[in-house]
Amino acid sequence: MRTFALAVAAALLATVPGESRTQRPAHPAPVRTSADSLGALLDSLARDPNGIRLDAADVHAGAVTVAAGQTVAGSIAAWHGDLDVRGTVSGSAVAIGGNVTVEPGGVVRGDAVSVGGQVHADGGAVRGEIRTLSALTVGPIAATSPPTRGERARRSVSLAVGWYLVLLFIGLAVVLFARRNLETVADAIRDDFSRAFFYGLLGQVAILPLLVVAIVALAITVVGILLIPFAIVAFVLAVAGALALGFLAMSLVSGDAIMRRRAADLAGWAPVMQLMLVGLSVYFVLWAVGGLLDWAGLIGGVVRLVAFVVTWVAATLGLGATIASRGGTRPVGQPPALPPAPAEEFAWQTPTPVSGVAAARRPTPPPGSGTRQP
């Protein structure tokens, strides 16, 4: 009797019409993405001429299957997975980052759309249109959501650390191989801040005009035209080298001021490197603090603005001192050397002996010797 009752119940359930058993696919996985990213995706699909309008509730993560005998009221979409239709979809069937397959017995009363995949009607029926969109339509959407404050802080700090390491490596090479040039530029900064800053401003303003003049001058001849790319590269390297040398010299001056020691009074390259490292660390800390305070809003913006202004002033002073000292090859402010006196001017003098006898006086003619005789 129990077996007969179960069989009767199963037969009754089997006679229920398909539309009365409308349901979603079994156990659809929720979309694991932010609301902003999903909203941007759906908005992009709605605005695309070949796209489709979907609701957030219609999108499911992973592969989705509409089983045979099932009916989905409205549209359904699979996110980063395939959509297999074996039953009936009263709306549209969409696969984002996957394929739409309408198998035998499957019916899609709306459109079948695949973004980044293909639509296969393998014996099934699609009453609407079959469209395939490029994956580029949805590729950048996940990146359109603005980064969080933590991500922005990590990027800022990482950028500051990268520049710090690059300048540290360049500074070590300069201290080892061009220490005299570095100290000469630093002395030019100490001698006259205003002059170095003025020269630095002029240098920044003149960078682009000088490059244009050099290109025009080379373009006059055929050989010069061929040399233009090399001249541009050389010019950019020269400007970058001048900026790096000047900023490192300014870091050395900053380290001198903080440690209250003069690099010129120290012997060896290690103390000079130590002072320059102290100065570089000051600028790095400013940028690192500004990046870490990104969550603070206005306070973080003010700190980053201060770091930018301080760094720009330091780079301008260093560039001006580099220009004034010709790359650290000529001390600034040193009086010009007097030309040596002719050797015959003092040839008549005899050296003073050790006993203290004075040198002979210059012979003078007796009085009246210069008169003319009749």
DRENDO-1510 file (C-alpha; in Angstrom, 1 decimal, always signed):
<recs>
REC; n; res; u; v; w
REC; 1; MET; +0.0; +0.0; +0.0 .
REC; 2; ARG; +2.8; +2.4; +0.9 .
REC; 3; THR; +4.5; +1.8; -2.4 .
REC; 4; PHE; +1.2; +2.3; -4.3 .
REC; 5; ALA; +0.6; +5.6; -2.5 .
REC; 6; LEU; +4.1; +6.9; -3.3 .
REC; 7; ALA; +3.5; +6.0; -7.0 .
REC; 8; VAL; +0.2; +7.8; -7.1 .
REC; 9; ALA; +1.8; +11.0; -5.5 .
REC; 10; ALA; +4.6; +11.0; -8.1 .
REC; 11; ALA; +2.1; +10.6; -10.9 .
REC; 12; LEU; +0.0; +13.6; -9.6 .
REC; 13; LEU; +3.1; +15.8; -9.4 .
REC; 14; ALA; +4.1; +14.8; -12.9 .
REC; 15; THR; +0.8; +16.1; -14.2 .
REC; 16; VAL; +1.2; +19.6; -12.9 .
REC; 17; PRO; +1.7; +22.1; -15.8 .
REC; 18; GLY; +5.3; +23.4; -16.3 .
REC; 19; GLU; +4.3; +27.1; -15.9 .
REC; 20; SER; +3.0; +26.4; -12.4 .
REC; 21; ARG; +6.4; +25.2; -11.4 .
REC; 22; THR; +8.3; +28.4; -12.4 .
REC; 23; GLN; +11.6; +28.6; -10.6 .
REC; 24; ARG; +15.2; +29.6; -10.8 .
REC; 25; PRO; +18.0; +27.1; -11.6 .
REC; 26; ALA; +18.9; +24.9; -8.7 .
REC; 27; HIS; +21.1; +26.6; -6.1 .
REC; 28; PRO; +22.3; +29.7; -8.1 .
REC; 29; ALA; +25.5; +31.2; -6.6 .
REC; 30; PRO; +25.3; +34.9; -5.7 .
REC; 31; VAL; +27.3; +37.3; -7.7 .
REC; 32; ARG; +30.5; +37.9; -5.8 .
REC; 33; THR; +31.2; +41.5; -6.9 .
REC; 34; SER; +30.6; +44.9; -5.6 .
REC; 35; ALA; +27.3; +46.7; -6.2 .
REC; 36; ASP; +29.1; +49.5; -8.0 .
REC; 37; SER; +30.9; +47.1; -10.3 .
REC; 38; LEU; +27.7; +45.2; -11.1 .
REC; 39; GLY; +25.8; +48.4; -11.6 .
REC; 40; ALA; +28.4; +49.7; -14.0 .
REC; 41; LEU; +28.3; +46.4; -15.9 .
REC; 42; LEU; +24.5; +46.4; -16.2 .
REC; 43; ASP; +24.5; +50.1; -17.2 .
REC; 44; SER; +27.2; +49.4; -19.9 .
REC; 45; LEU; +25.1; +46.5; -21.3 .
REC; 46; ALA; +22.0; +48.6; -21.3 .
REC; 47; ARG; +23.7; +51.5; -23.2 .
REC; 48; ASP; +25.3; +49.2; -25.7 .
REC; 49; PRO; +23.4; +49.3; -29.0 .
REC; 50; ASN; +23.6; +45.5; -29.2 .
REC; 51; GLY; +23.4; +45.0; -25.5 .
REC; 52; ILE; +20.4; +44.1; -23.2 .
REC; 53; ARG; +18.8; +45.5; -20.1 .
REC; 54; LEU; +19.1; +43.2; -17.0 .
REC; 55; ASP; +18.2; +43.5; -13.4 .
REC; 56; ALA; +20.8; +42.7; -10.7 .
REC; 57; ALA; +18.5; +39.9; -9.4 .
REC; 58; ASP; +18.8; +38.1; -12.8 .
REC; 59; VAL; +22.6; +37.8; -12.6 .
REC; 60; HIS; +24.2; +34.7; -11.0 .
REC; 61; ALA; +27.9; +33.9; -10.6 .
REC; 62; GLY; +29.4; +30.9; -12.3 .
REC; 63; ALA; +27.8; +28.3; -14.6 .
REC; 64; VAL; +24.0; +28.2; -14.6 .
REC; 65; THR; +21.8; +25.5; -16.0 .
REC; 66; VAL; +18.1; +25.7; -16.6 .
REC; 67; ALA; +17.1; +22.1; -16.3 .
REC; 68; ALA; +14.7; +20.3; -18.5 .
REC; 69; GLY; +11.1; +20.9; -17.4 .
REC; 70; GLN; +12.0; +24.1; -15.6 .
REC; 71; THR; +10.7; +27.5; -16.5 .
REC; 72; VAL; +12.4; +30.8; -15.6 .
REC; 73; ALA; +10.1; +33.8; -15.4 .
REC; 74; GLY; +11.9; +36.8; -16.9 .
REC; 75; SER; +15.6; +36.9; -17.9 .
REC; 76; ILE; +18.5; +35.1; -16.5 .
REC; 77; ALA; +22.3; +35.7; -16.8 .
REC; 78; ALA; +25.4; +33.9; -15.9 .
REC; 79; TRP; +28.4; +35.9; -14.7 .
REC; 80; HIS; +31.8; +34.4; -15.7 .
REC; 81; GLY; +30.3; +31.1; -16.6 .
REC; 82; ASP; +28.3; +29.2; -19.2 .
REC; 83; LEU; +24.5; +29.2; -19.4 .
REC; 84; ASP; +22.9; +26.0; -20.5 .
REC; 85; VAL; +19.2; +26.2; -21.3 .
REC; 86; ARG; +17.4; +22.8; -21.4 .
REC; 87; GLY; +14.0; +24.2; -20.1 .
REC; 88; THR; +12.2; +27.4; -20.8 .
REC; 89; VAL; +13.3; +31.0; -20.3 .
REC; 90; SER; +10.4; +33.4; -20.7 .
REC; 91; GLY; +12.8; +36.4; -21.0 .
REC; 92; SER; +16.4; +36.6; -22.4 .
REC; 93; ALA; +19.3; +34.3; -21.7 .
REC; 94; VAL; +22.6; +36.1; -21.2 .
REC; 95; ALA; +26.1; +34.8; -20.4 .
REC; 96; ILE; +28.7; +37.3; -19.4 .
REC; 97; GLY; +32.2; +35.9; -19.9 .
REC; 98; GLY; +30.8; +32.5; -21.1 .
REC; 99; ASN; +28.7; +30.7; -23.7 .
REC; 100; VAL; +24.9; +30.4; -24.1 .
REC; 101; THR; +23.9; +26.9; -25.2 .
REC; 102; VAL; +20.2; +26.2; -26.0 .
REC; 103; GLU; +20.0; +22.4; -26.0 .
REC; 104; PRO; +17.2; +20.3; -27.6 .
REC; 105; GLY; +14.0; +20.9; -25.8 .
REC; 106; GLY; +15.2; +24.3; -24.5 .
REC; 107; VAL; +13.3; +27.4; -25.4 .
REC; 108; VAL; +14.4; +31.1; -25.0 .
REC; 109; ARG; +11.4; +33.4; -25.7 .
REC; 110; GLY; +13.6; +36.5; -25.6 .
REC; 111; ASP; +17.1; +37.1; -26.9 .
REC; 112; ALA; +20.2; +34.9; -26.4 .
REC; 113; VAL; +23.2; +37.1; -25.8 .
REC; 114; SER; +26.8; +36.1; -25.0 .
REC; 115; VAL; +29.4; +38.7; -23.9 .
REC; 116; GLY; +32.9; +37.3; -24.6 .
REC; 117; GLY; +31.6; +34.0; -25.7 .
REC; 118; GLN; +29.3; +32.3; -28.3 .
REC; 119; VAL; +25.6; +31.4; -28.6 .
REC; 120; HIS; +24.9; +27.8; -29.6 .
REC; 121; ALA; +21.4; +26.8; -30.5 .
REC; 122; ASP; +22.0; +23.1; -30.5 .
REC; 123; GLY; +18.5; +21.9; -31.3 .
REC; 124; GLY; +16.8; +24.5; -29.1 .
REC; 125; ALA; +14.6; +27.4; -30.0 .
REC; 126; VAL; +15.4; +31.1; -29.7 .
REC; 127; ARG; +12.4; +33.3; -30.4 .
REC; 128; GLY; +14.3; +36.6; -30.2 .
REC; 129; GLU; +17.7; +37.6; -31.6 .
REC; 130; ILE; +21.0; +35.9; -31.2 .
REC; 131; ARG; +23.8; +38.4; -30.4 .
REC; 132; THR; +27.5; +38.0; -29.5 .
REC; 133; LEU; +29.4; +41.0; -27.9 .
REC; 134; SER; +33.1; +41.4; -27.6 .
REC; 135; ALA; +34.8; +40.7; -24.3 .
REC; 136; LEU; +36.2; +44.2; -24.4 .
REC; 137; THR; +32.7; +45.4; -23.6 .
REC; 138; VAL; +32.9; +44.0; -20.1 .
REC; 139; GLY; +36.6; +43.6; -19.6 .
REC; 140; PRO; +37.3; +47.1; -18.1 .
REC; 141; ILE; +34.2; +47.2; -16.0 .
REC; 142; ALA; +35.6; +45.5; -13.0 .
REC; 143; ALA; +38.4; +48.1; -12.9 .
REC; 144; THR; +36.0; +51.1; -13.3 .
REC; 145; SER; +35.1; +51.0; -9.6 .
REC; 146; PRO; +37.2; +53.6; -7.7 .
REC; 147; PRO; +40.0; +52.1; -5.6 .
REC; 148; THR; +39.5; +52.1; -1.9 .
REC; 149; ARG; +41.4; +54.4; +0.4 .
REC; 150; GLY; +43.6; +51.5; +1.5 .
REC; 151; GLU; +44.5; +50.7; -2.1 .
REC; 152; ARG; +45.3; +54.4; -2.8 .
REC; 153; ALA; +47.5; +54.5; +0.3 .
REC; 154; ARG; +49.4; +51.4; -0.7 .
REC; 155; ARG; +50.0; +52.8; -4.2 .
REC; 156; SER; +51.2; +56.1; -2.9 .
REC; 157; VAL; +53.6; +54.5; -0.4 .
REC; 158; SER; +54.9; +52.0; -3.0 .
REC; 159; LEU; +55.6; +54.9; -5.4 .
REC; 160; ALA; +57.5; +56.8; -2.7 .
REC; 161; VAL; +59.5; +53.7; -1.8 .
REC; 162; GLY; +60.4; +53.1; -5.5 .
REC; 163; TRP; +61.6; +56.6; -6.0 .
REC; 164; TYR; +63.5; +56.5; -2.8 .
REC; 165; LEU; +65.4; +53.3; -3.8 .
REC; 166; VAL; +66.1; +54.7; -7.3 .
REC; 167; LEU; +67.6; +57.9; -5.9 .
REC; 168; LEU; +69.5; +56.0; -3.2 .
REC; 169; PHE; +71.2; +53.8; -5.9 .
REC; 170; ILE; +72.0; +56.9; -8.1 .
REC; 171; GLY; +73.3; +58.7; -5.0 .
REC; 172; LEU; +75.6; +55.8; -4.1 .
REC; 173; ALA; +77.1; +55.9; -7.7 .
REC; 174; VAL; +77.5; +59.7; -7.5 .
REC; 175; VAL; +79.3; +59.6; -4.2 .
REC; 176; LEU; +81.6; +56.9; -5.4 .
REC; 177; PHE; +82.5; +58.3; -8.8 .
REC; 178; ALA; +81.6; +62.0; -8.7 .
REC; 179; ARG; +81.9; +63.1; -5.1 .
REC; 180; ARG; +83.7; +66.3; -6.0 .
REC; 181; ASN; +81.0; +67.4; -8.4 .
REC; 182; LEU; +78.3; +66.6; -5.8 .
REC; 183; GLU; +80.1; +68.7; -3.1 .
REC; 184; THR; +80.7; +71.6; -5.5 .
REC; 185; VAL; +77.0; +71.7; -6.3 .
REC; 186; ALA; +76.1; +71.5; -2.6 .
REC; 187; ASP; +78.5; +74.5; -1.9 .
REC; 188; ALA; +76.8; +76.5; -4.6 .
REC; 189; ILE; +73.5; +75.9; -2.8 .
REC; 190; ARG; +75.0; +77.0; +0.5 .
REC; 191; ASP; +76.7; +80.1; -0.9 .
REC; 192; ASP; +73.5; +81.7; -2.3 .
REC; 193; PHE; +70.0; +80.2; -2.1 .
REC; 194; SER; +68.4; +83.0; -4.0 .
REC; 195; ARG; +70.8; +82.7; -6.9 .
REC; 196; ALA; +70.4; +78.9; -7.1 .
REC; 197; PHE; +66.6; +79.2; -7.0 .
REC; 198; PHE; +66.6; +81.9; -9.7 .
REC; 199; TYR; +68.8; +79.8; -11.9 .
REC; 200; GLY; +66.6; +76.8; -11.3 .
REC; 201; LEU; +63.5; +78.7; -12.4 .
REC; 202; LEU; +65.2; +79.9; -15.5 .
REC; 203; GLY; +66.4; +76.3; -16.2 .
REC; 204; GLN; +62.9; +74.9; -15.9 .
REC; 205; VAL; +61.4; +77.6; -18.2 .
REC; 206; ALA; +64.2; +77.1; -20.8 .
REC; 207; ILE; +64.1; +73.3; -21.0 .
REC; 208; LEU; +61.4; +73.1; -23.8 .
REC; 209; PRO; +62.6; +76.1; -25.8 .
REC; 210; LEU; +66.2; +74.8; -25.8 .
REC; 211; LEU; +65.0; +71.4; -27.0 .
REC; 212; VAL; +63.0; +73.1; -29.8 .
REC; 213; VAL; +66.0; +75.2; -30.8 .
REC; 214; ALA; +68.2; +72.2; -30.9 .
REC; 215; ILE; +65.8; +70.3; -33.1 .
REC; 216; VAL; +65.4; +73.2; -35.5 .
REC; 217; ALA; +69.2; +73.6; -35.7 .
REC; 218; LEU; +69.6; +70.0; -36.5 .
REC; 219; ALA; +66.8; +70.0; -39.1 .
REC; 220; ILE; +68.8; +72.3; -41.3 .
REC; 221; THR; +71.0; +69.6; -42.7 .
REC; 222; VAL; +70.2; +66.0; -43.8 .
REC; 223; VAL; +72.7; +64.6; -41.4 .
REC; 224; GLY; +71.2; +66.7; -38.6 .
REC; 225; ILE; +67.7; +65.3; -39.3 .
REC; 226; LEU; +69.1; +61.8; -38.8 .
REC; 227; LEU; +70.6; +62.8; -35.5 .
REC; 228; ILE; +67.4; +64.4; -34.1 .
REC; 229; PRO; +66.2; +61.2; -32.2 .
REC; 230; PHE; +69.6; +60.8; -30.7 .
REC; 231; ALA; +69.8; +64.5; -29.7 .
REC; 232; ILE; +66.4; +64.2; -28.1 .
REC; 233; VAL; +67.5; +61.2; -26.0 .
REC; 234; ALA; +70.7; +62.9; -25.1 .
REC; 235; PHE; +68.9; +66.1; -24.1 .
REC; 236; VAL; +66.4; +64.2; -21.9 .
REC; 237; LEU; +69.2; +62.3; -20.2 .
REC; 238; ALA; +71.2; +65.5; -19.6 .
REC; 239; VAL; +68.2; +67.2; -18.0 .
REC; 240; ALA; +67.4; +64.1; -15.9 .
REC; 241; GLY; +71.1; +63.9; -14.8 .
REC; 242; ALA; +71.1; +67.6; -13.9 .
REC; 243; LEU; +67.9; +67.2; -11.8 .
REC; 244; ALA; +69.2; +64.1; -10.1 .
REC; 245; LEU; +72.6; +65.6; -9.3 .
REC; 246; GLY; +71.0; +68.8; -8.0 .
REC; 247; PHE; +68.4; +67.0; -5.9 .
REC; 248; LEU; +71.1; +64.7; -4.4 .
REC; 249; ALA; +73.2; +67.8; -3.6 .
REC; 250; MET; +70.2; +69.4; -1.9 .
REC; 251; SER; +69.7; +66.2; +0.1 .
REC; 252; LEU; +73.3; +66.4; +1.2 .
REC; 253; VAL; +72.8; +70.0; +2.3 .
REC; 254; SER; +69.6; +69.0; +4.2 .
REC; 255; GLY; +71.5; +66.2; +5.9 .
REC; 256; ASP; +74.3; +68.7; +6.8 .
REC; 257; ALA; +71.7; +70.9; +8.4 .
REC; 258; ILE; +70.0; +68.1; +10.3 .
REC; 259; MET; +73.1; +66.4; +11.6 .
REC; 260; ARG; +75.0; +69.7; +12.0 .
REC; 261; ARG; +78.0; +68.4; +10.2 .
REC; 262; ARG; +79.7; +69.5; +7.0 .
REC; 263; ALA; +80.3; +66.9; +4.4 .
REC; 264; ALA; +83.4; +68.8; +3.3 .
REC; 265; ASP; +84.9; +68.3; +6.7 .
REC; 266; LEU; +84.5; +64.5; +6.6 .
REC; 267; ALA; +87.0; +62.1; +5.2 .
REC; 268; GLY; +85.9; +59.3; +2.9 .
REC; 269; TRP; +82.7; +58.6; +1.0 .
REC; 270; ALA; +80.8; +56.8; +3.8 .
REC; 271; PRO; +80.1; +59.9; +5.9 .
REC; 272; VAL; +79.0; +61.8; +2.8 .
REC; 273; MET; +76.6; +59.0; +1.9 .
REC; 274; GLN; +75.3; +59.0; +5.4 .
REC; 275; LEU; +74.4; +62.7; +5.3 .
REC; 276; MET; +72.8; +62.4; +1.9 .
REC; 277; LEU; +70.8; +59.4; +3.1 .
REC; 278; VAL; +69.4; +61.5; +6.0 .
REC; 279; GLY; +68.3; +64.2; +3.6 .
REC; 280; LEU; +66.7; +61.7; +1.2 .
REC; 281; SER; +64.9; +60.1; +4.1 .
REC; 282; VAL; +63.3; +63.4; +5.1 .
REC; 283; TYR; +61.7; +63.9; +1.6 .
REC; 284; PHE; +60.6; +60.2; +1.6 .
REC; 285; VAL; +58.9; +60.5; +4.9 .
REC; 286; LEU; +56.9; +63.5; +3.8 .
REC; 287; TRP; +55.5; +61.5; +0.8 .
REC; 288; ALA; +55.0; +58.4; +2.8 .
REC; 289; VAL; +53.0; +60.2; +5.5 .
REC; 290; GLY; +51.0; +61.9; +2.8 .
REC; 291; GLY; +50.1; +58.5; +1.2 .
REC; 292; LEU; +49.3; +56.9; +4.6 .
REC; 293; LEU; +47.0; +59.8; +5.4 .
REC; 294; ASP; +44.9; +59.4; +2.3 .
REC; 295; TRP; +42.0; +58.2; +4.5 .
REC; 296; ALA; +42.1; +61.5; +6.4 .
REC; 297; GLY; +40.7; +63.4; +3.4 .
REC; 298; LEU; +41.7; +67.1; +3.6 .
REC; 299; ILE; +44.6; +66.5; +6.1 .
REC; 300; GLY; +46.2; +63.9; +3.7 .
REC; 301; GLY; +45.8; +66.3; +0.8 .
REC; 302; VAL; +47.5; +69.1; +2.7 .
REC; 303; VAL; +50.4; +66.8; +3.7 .
REC; 304; ARG; +50.8; +65.7; +0.0 .
REC; 305; LEU; +50.7; +69.4; -1.1 .
REC; 306; VAL; +53.4; +70.3; +1.4 .
REC; 307; ALA; +55.5; +67.3; +0.2 .
REC; 308; PHE; +55.1; +68.4; -3.4 .
REC; 309; VAL; +56.1; +72.0; -2.7 .
REC; 310; VAL; +59.1; +71.0; -0.6 .
REC; 311; THR; +60.3; +68.6; -3.2 .
REC; 312; TRP; +59.8; +71.1; -6.0 .
REC; 313; VAL; +61.8; +73.8; -4.1 .
REC; 314; ALA; +64.6; +71.3; -3.4 .
REC; 315; ALA; +64.7; +70.2; -7.1 .
REC; 316; THR; +64.7; +73.8; -8.3 .
REC; 317; LEU; +67.5; +74.8; -5.9 .
REC; 318; GLY; +69.5; +71.8; -7.0 .
REC; 319; LEU; +69.0; +72.4; -10.7 .
REC; 320; GLY; +70.0; +76.1; -10.3 .
REC; 321; ALA; +73.1; +75.2; -8.4 .
REC; 322; THR; +74.0; +72.6; -11.0 .
REC; 323; ILE; +73.6; +75.1; -13.8 .
REC; 324; ALA; +75.6; +77.8; -11.9 .
REC; 325; SER; +78.5; +75.4; -11.1 .
REC; 326; ARG; +78.4; +73.8; -14.6 .
REC; 327; GLY; +77.6; +70.4; -13.3 .
REC; 328; GLY; +79.9; +70.8; -10.3 .
REC; 329; THR; +83.0; +71.4; -12.4 .
REC; 330; ARG; +83.4; +75.1; -11.4 .
REC; 331; PRO; +83.2; +76.4; -7.9 .
REC; 332; VAL; +80.7; +79.3; -7.6 .
REC; 333; GLY; +81.8; +82.5; -5.9 .
REC; 334; GLN; +85.5; +81.8; -6.1 .
REC; 335; PRO; +87.5; +84.9; -7.2 .
REC; 336; PRO; +89.1; +84.6; -10.6 .
REC; 337; ALA; +92.8; +83.7; -10.5 .
REC; 338; LEU; +95.2; +86.5; -11.3 .
REC; 339; PRO; +97.4; +86.0; -14.3 .
REC; 340; PRO; +101.0; +85.2; -13.3 .
REC; 341; ALA; +103.5; +88.1; -13.3 .
REC; 342; PRO; +106.1; +88.2; -16.1 .
REC; 343; ALA; +109.3; +86.5; -15.1 .
REC; 344; GLU; +111.6; +89.4; -16.1 .
REC; 345; GLU; +109.8; +91.7; -13.7 .
REC; 346; PHE; +111.7; +90.3; -10.7 .
REC; 347; ALA; +114.6; +88.8; -12.5 .
REC; 348; TRP; +117.0; +91.5; -11.2 .
REC; 349; GLN; +116.4; +90.6; -7.6 .
REC; 350; THR; +118.8; +88.2; -5.9 .
REC; 351; PRO; +117.4; +85.7; -3.4 .
REC; 352; THR; +117.7; +86.6; +0.2 .
REC; 353; PRO; +120.4; +84.4; +1.8 .
REC; 354; VAL; +119.9; +82.5; +4.9 .
REC; 355; SER; +122.2; +84.9; +6.9 .
REC; 356; GLY; +119.6; +87.6; +6.4 .
REC; 357; VAL; +121.3; +89.8; +3.9 .
REC; 358; ALA; +118.7; +91.8; +2.0 .
REC; 359; ALA; +118.4; +91.4; -1.7 .
REC; 360; ALA; +120.1; +94.0; -3.9 .
REC; 361; ARG; +118.1; +97.0; -4.7 .
REC; 362; ARG; +117.1; +97.9; -8.3 .
REC; 363; PRO; +119.9; +99.9; -9.8 .
REC; 364; THR; +119.0; +103.5; -10.3 .
REC; 365; PRO; +120.8; +106.0; -12.6 .
REC; 366; PRO; +122.7; +108.8; -10.9 .
REC; 367; PRO; +121.2; +112.2; -10.9 .
REC; 368; GLY; +121.6; +114.2; -14.1 .
REC; 369; SER; +122.4; +111.1; -16.1 .
REC; 370; GLY; +119.1; +111.4; -17.8 .
REC; 371; THR; +119.9; +115.0; -19.1 .
REC; 372; ARG; +120.7; +115.5; -22.7 .
REC; 373; GLN; +124.2; +116.6; -23.7 .
REC; 374; PRO; +124.5; +119.5; -26.1 .
</recs>
